[in-house]
């Protein structure tokens, strides 16, 4: 009986030792052109590491000092990314009115159990001048 208990304990320890916990922090980097012509296609490139998140989206607001809202606020497009993996996505849309534009890019958890309150997503912003 003791041999069986010892064997089970050894198997449990080996199973726990073999389990790997990924503690790499999520990250997000955004790249947009500094300027472009009205009516051109704006390509927003987002790269990083997803960590616990599974969705990248973007929105834009007129003005160079505009604040970014939460994910899903005025979303232009979004793309799913695998959790705990590096990602590189391109999101596009045609730009409209001339002037300064703030682009907001989000990395968050989408779906039924999503939490869009501050601290539960990553947001980066950049600026584009539309002429």
N, C-alpha and C positions, 0 to 999 in steps of 0.2 A: 504494500500500500504506500509506504513512504517513497519507494522508488518511483511510483506513478506520480505522486505529488511533486517530487523533485524534478521529474522529466517535464511535467506541465509548467512548472515555474521557469525552467530553462527555456522552454519554447516561448513562453510569454515574454521573457527578457530579451530573447533574440528578436522577437516580433517588434517589440518597442524600440530596440536599438536600431532596427532596420528602417523604422518609420522616419521619414525626413520631413522636417517642418521648414517651409520656405518663408523666411522672414524678410525677404527683399521688399523694400518699400515701393509703392506705386510711384510712377513718375510720368510727367507729361511735358512735351516740348512742342511748340507751335511755330510754324513757318508760313508766312504770307508775303506776297510782294509788297514793296513799300508804296508803289503807285500803279495805277492802271486806268484804262479808258472806260468810260461808261458803256455798258452793253457787252463788255468782255466777260469771259468766264473766269471767275475767281477760284483758284484752287488753294484750299487750306490743307496743309500737310501736318498731321499730328503723329508724333512718334513717342515711344516710351515703354514703360513696363506696367502692365495692367493691375498687378497685385490682386486684390479681391474684387475689382471692378470688371464689368463686361460690356460697356457701351461707351462710344465716343460720339459726341454730337457737337454742333456749332450753331451759333446765332450771330447776328450783327445788329448794331445800333448806330444811327447817325450821330456823329460827334466824336472828337478825339479823346474826350475825357469821360465818356459814358461808362457807367458801372455795369458789370455783368450780373444778371439775375441768376436764379437757380436753373438747373437743367430743366429742359422742356419749356422754358420761357422763350417764346418766339423761335423755336427750333427750326432751322432750315433743313438740315439733314442729319442723319445719324447712321452709325455702323456698329455692328456687334464685333467684339474682340474676345478672344479666349482669355479666361482668368489665369493669372499667374504666368503670363507669357509676354515676351516683347511684341510690340505691334508697330506698324507703320501704315497709316491710312491716309487717303486723299479724299476730301469732301469738296464738292464743287457747287457753284451756283452763279447765275448771271448777276453782275452788279448793276444797280439802278442809278439813283440820283447822284449827281456829282457832289463832292465835298469830302470831309473827313469821315471815316467809318471805323468803329471799334468792332473787332472780331473776337468773339468769346468762344473758347473751345473747352468742352467738359469731358471728364473721365468719371464715370459713375456706374452704379448698379441699376440696370433697367429691369423692368418686370413687375410682377405683383407684389414683391416684398421690398420694393425700392424705397429708399429714404432720401428725400431731396432737401433735407435741412442742412444748413451750413455745417461743415465738418464731415459730411458723409459723401463728399465728392471733391474732385480737384478741378479748378478752373484756371485757365491761362488766357490772357488777352493780348492782342496786338493791334496795330493800326494800319489802315490802308487809305491812301489818298486817291479818290476817284475824280478824274477830270473829264 
